[in-house]
Structures are given as structure tokens and as C-alpha cells.
């Protein structure tokens, strides 16, 4: 089963996909969106779904540190409902607390400049979200 991992923000969506066996996650791209203008990048997302023959989505759920659902997690759930309605593909949620911090640390450890980090961090966060899901839900 091929999964697509998404790190949903208010301005971008980081995208990752699994290999066809659902074992490993690879970064694909960052889709620009504008939550305020209700531009959610669904056309590009649909192209990627078709290209990779995606069978399920895994969305990062940015819970608060005390495990409650806050405004960003609610926004992710709204995005999940939007893509479920649009593509009729199952949507799963993966706790993503600290994945962006983890991604940032990985990039710093590899001496990636601040300017370059900004360009790839959402895609790397999507990889971490998806890989964490795959590791805890073996196919």
C-alpha cells in the first residue's frame, strides 16, 4: 500500500510518499497554500496522488504537549476532511509533536544553512511524520 504523508501548515504542505510496500518514506515537494484565502493546493495534490497511486493519506496532527487538540491540530483535521471529501481516500493521523524540531536538528547537524533549511524543513517533517506512521503500523 502506498501512503502519502502531509505536514500541513497555514502557508505550505510538506509532501512525502512511501515506497509501494509501505516501508520507507521519501520527500516529494512542498506545496504552497494559503489557509486564509482558502487555497489548499488540491489540484497539485491530486496530480501527486495520481502519479504515485496513493491509497491512503497520513496527516501530521500537531497536538499540544499536554496531548490536547489545539487550533493547529483542528486546522489539520479540517484539511484531512477536505482531502477525504476531494479524493475519497482514507486519512490517518499521526502525532507530530516535535517533528519540525527533529527535522531542524537533523538539518543543523548536517550543516545545512538557515536559508536552505527553510526551503526543505516542511518536506523533511512530512517524511518524519510518514516514517513514524509506517514504523508503528507495519503493512
Buried (B, 14 or more C-beta within 10 A) or exposed (E): EBBBBBBBBEEBBBBBBBEEEBEBBBBBBBBEBEBEEEEBBBEBBBEBBEEBEBBBBBBBBBBEEEEEEEEBBEBBBEBBEBBEEBBEBEBBBBBBBEBBEBBBEBBEEEEBEEEEBEEBBBBBBBBBBBBBBBEEEEE
